[in-house]
Amino acid sequence: MSNFDILLDIMNFVECHDEPIHIPGYVQSFGYLIGIDKASLTITFFSENITDIFPLENSNELFGKKLSQFPDVFQNVIDSEIFQDAGFLERRENETYFDKIFIGENQYHFSVFRANNYIFLEFEAVSKNFQKRITNKYDNFYIVDNDQEIWDQLLNTLFNIINYDRVMVYKFMNDGSGKVIAEKTNNHLESYLGLHYPEHDIPRQARELYKKKRKRIFSNVHSEPVRILSRTETDIDLTFAASRAMSPIHGQYIKNSGASSSFSISIIIDDKLWGLVTCQNSEAKHIDLEDRVQAGIFTVLASNAYSSFKAKKELGYRLDLNEKLSYLKSEFLKHGTLFDSLDANKCDLRSIPKADGLAIISDNEIVTDGITPEKEIINNIIDWAYQNISENVFISNSFLKDYGKELNLSSESAGIIIYFIERSKKEILIWFRKEFDEHINWAGNPEKKIDVFSKDGIETQFVSPRQSFEVFTENIRGNSKRWGSKNVIAVNLIRDLVLETSHKQYITIKKLNDQLKKVNEELDSFSYTISHDLGTPLTVMKLNAQMLLKSFGETSDKNRNKINSIIDEIDSMAEMMQNVLQLSRAKHSEIQLENIETNPTIQKITENAKMTYDTQKSIVVIKECPEVLADKTMLHQVFLNIINNAVKYSSDQEQPIIEIEGTEQGDKIIYRIKDNGIGIPEENKHKMFKIFNRMDNAKKFKGNGVGLSIVHRIMNRLGGNVDYESSNEGTCFILTFQKPKFVKL
């Protein structure tokens, strides 16, 4: 049967992953195979060429017989050191044992292993390699300065052992594709260094075999394979057979690349198939078994050296990272809240995982550092994350490519890491990497090609090996530079730091809150005490001062001014005490929500305010005043403070104007009280609603800085909100109330 016929028989599938390459039913022409049933020790299968080395008239006479029944034929095999070991049958499966024996006048490598209830006996002729130049310094791999030197040194060593035209180190990527990262040639071949190969060039089941059988030789792609003759009904698993015939697709692939022989050695690191040493020769050339074994030993040494080198670098990286995180930990604990800790250290948090940008989200607040998308896009990403991510950490190198149109993403968010600190509080960290304009050079067009052939009137699809290996450049858009294992480690350690710090801050804050609660209770009690107990002395002081003022008559203006000043200060102290009491009541007093008409209250407060601040020139425009859901007493207090402030702080204007209007917006009622007064400086906005804080430009106006604190506290208790807009042309306070409930008649 020709190689092409075999190709047609086997390639009745579309996916490379479907090809049963471990049971080809053939061996290569350099090898000779005998299979013995482990239980009966009788011959069950053998390669058709076995009679080329053993003097047998009819190979069929072997079936069902033991080797010992053919002493003249197999005596040297029986006398081998392998079979002299009485415990051979108890040794580990799939482990190969080697010996050299003479068959006739020729010497052969004799290999034996057990697998799947069979004992496999393989033979191949010993061939001398007179060109081999090899050093016996096996420790050279451990004295190099970088990982590239390790692979270059390995290739220099192997090049002198096997004498092939090209030797390469081929590294597997995460997606199963590969890249040539090191190469040595005889200088007559075009270089493959840096070229990428698609995943289907070495499909999944081939990669699995490379993990099990770590040295594979394809001596001559142009030679016909040798059939295995068998009396069993099942296919023979040749996974561990050195002479196993190659996949017809693989054979055609090698031919298309211009090679006639290939040899590969698996690079295993951390028990994973990291890559391959791949060797090619333009002419058919067999590599002796001893040379293949030696090449495998050097590859293992290089793999171990690489693993040791990477572990050393990893240790250095971890030590440096731990030092940075220890510093961050100390910095975190300087702040009272997690958000403040993150904000204060955002630059370090961004740089440790080597991100281009960082967004810190807490509730509806977003703080950024570095190169990040607009906040609108960040909000799109947050909404998407809540709907689509269940795990606490999400990582993507192709976020722009995968979700760019859906989320209206920009180039700053091509790569992304999302870490949910606390979902319920909307506390999130998002690291960004910008788009990386990547060009990948493939060894030929990476697209899989499917052909059709017809046999006996039946058309069958099959994978067609690539015909060309010319450089094919692909532009990759929508991706960032890949988040590597170190970046992921950094994010995980930051996560641990955040969890540890937030827990400590929680304990600290809880203690402070307990202390603050106790202090607040004492302060509330004190507020009632000073308002009640000091009220009477102040009243007595004021009455005495007024009586003293009358006693001076009209004779002494200087003394009268001093007494009037004392009376004014007593009034200010009484007002402050009353405000403190109102602030305390706004926090604790019972509230009764009801539908309230606001217009009468606003009208009365407005007239009183104009008289209080003696500014009848003020124009107060009262527009629509819809009902609100509120507590009557507290509502009066809110409007009293806001309208009084509007009249007071605009009283110096040539024409003071105050506008009051309420509007309905959904389930809310919004009141806007606007004046053309002094406005609120930008630098004072952060302390607007804090008690006893007055604006820098309000010192000439009478007040004590309590009123807006009362308003803020009352609006929170009413389930509403107070906010403001301000400029040099005045201030507009915005009061948000609940919409009244309908009353059934």
Sequence and secondary structure as in RCSB ss.txt:
>XXXX:A:sequence
MSNFDILLDIMNFVECHDEPIHIPGYVQSFGYLIGIDKASLTITFFSENITDIFPLENSNELFGKKLSQFPDVFQ
NVIDSEIFQDAGFLERRENETYFDKIFIGENQYHFSVFRANNYIFLEFEAVSKNFQKRITNKYDNFYIVDNDQEI
WDQLLNTLFNIINYDRVMVYKFMNDGSGKVIAEKTNNHLESYLGLHYPEHDIPRQARELYKKKRKRIFSNVHSEP
VRILSRTETDIDLTFAASRAMSPIHGQYIKNSGASSSFSISIIIDDKLWGLVTCQNSEAKHIDLEDRVQAGIFTV
LASNAYSSFKAKKELGYRLDLNEKLSYLKSEFLKHGTLFDSLDANKCDLRSIPKADGLAIISDNEIVTDGITPEK
EIINNIIDWAYQNISENVFISNSFLKDYGKELNLSSESAGIIIYFIERSKKEILIWFRKEFDEHINWAGNPEKKI
DVFSKDGIETQFVSPRQSFEVFTENIRGNSKRWGSKNVIAVNLIRDLVLETSHKQYITIKKLNDQLKKVNEELDS
FSYTISHDLGTPLTVMKLNAQMLLKSFGETSDKNRNKINSIIDEIDSMAEMMQNVLQLSRAKHSEIQLENIETNP
TIQKITENAKMTYDTQKSIVVIKECPEVLADKTMLHQVFLNIINNAVKYSSDQEQPIIEIEGTEQGDKIIYRIKD
NGIGIPEENKHKMFKIFNRMDNAKKFKGNGVGLSIVHRIMNRLGGNVDYESSNEGTCFILTFQKPKFVKL
>XXXX:A:secstr
  HHHHHHHH   S GGG  TT  SEE TTEEEEEEETTT  EEEEEGGGGGTS  S GGGGTT  GGG HHHHH
HHHTSHHHH TTGGGS TT  EEEEEEETTEEEEEEEEEETTEEEEEEEE    TT      TTGGGG SSHHHH
HHHHHHHHHHHH  SEEEEEEE TTS EEEEEEEE SSS   TT EE GGGS HHHHHHHHHS EEEE  TTS  
EEEEES SS    TT TTB   HHHHHHHHHTT SEEEEEEEEETTEEEEEEEEEESS     HHHHHHHHHHHH
HHHHHHHHHHHHHHHHHHHHHHHHHHHHHHHHTTSSSHHHHHHHTHHHHHHTTT SEEEEEETTEEEEEES   H
HHHHHHHHHHHHH  SSEEEES HHHHHHHHHT  GGGSEEEEEEEETTTTEEEEEEE    EEEEEES  S EE
EEEEETTEEEEEEE  S  SEEEEEE S  S   HHHHHHHHHHHHHHHHHHHHHHHHHHHHHHHHHHHHHHHHH
HHHHHHHHTHHHHHHHHHHHHHHHHHTTTS HHHHHHHHHHHHHHHHHHHHHHHHHHHHHHHHS    EEE  HH
HHHHHHHHHHHHTT TT EEEE     EEE HHHHHHHHHHHHHHHHHHTTTSSS EEEEEEEEETTEEEEEEEE
 SS   GGGGGGTTSTT   GGGTTS   S HHHHHHHHHHHTT EEEEEEETTEEEEEEEEE       
